[in-house]
Amino acid sequence: MDDPNTLAVLAGGVGGAVGAFVGVAIGGDPLTVTLTTLVVALLVGGAVIASAVIAGDVEFVADAE
C-alpha cells in the first residue's frame, strides 16, 4: 500500500474510534449518537490527514497519466 492509502486507513481507524467513543459518551437517542459519531470521525480523520500533509510525511501529487 502506498503512503496516501495507508494514511487514509489510519485516519479512518483513528477517526472512527474517537468518533464512536464521543458518540457513546454523549449518549442520547440513536440518531444523535450516530450523527455525533459521524461528525467527530470526519473531523478527526481530516485532522490526521492534514497534520501528516503539513508535516511533510505525505505528498499528494496529481498524476495526469
Secondary structure in CASP SS format (residue, H / E / C, confidence):
PFRMAT SS
TARGET T0000
AUTHOR 0000-0000-0000
METHOD secondary structure of the structure
MODEL  1
M C 1.00
D C 1.00
D H 1.00
P H 1.00
N H 1.00
T H 1.00
L H 1.00
A H 1.00
V H 1.00
L H 1.00
A H 1.00
G H 1.00
G H 1.00
V H 1.00
G H 1.00
G H 1.00
A H 1.00
V H 1.00
G H 1.00
A H 1.00
F H 1.00
V H 1.00
G H 1.00
V H 1.00
A H 1.00
I H 1.00
G C 1.00
G C 1.00
D C 1.00
P H 1.00
L H 1.00
T H 1.00
V H 1.00
T H 1.00
L H 1.00
T H 1.00
T H 1.00
L H 1.00
V H 1.00
V H 1.00
A H 1.00
L H 1.00
L H 1.00
V H 1.00
G H 1.00
G H 1.00
A H 1.00
V H 1.00
I H 1.00
A H 1.00
S H 1.00
A H 1.00
V H 1.00
I H 1.00
A H 1.00
G C 1.00
D C 1.00
V C 1.00
E C 1.00
F C 1.00
V C 1.00
A C 1.00
D C 1.00
A C 1.00
E C 1.00
END
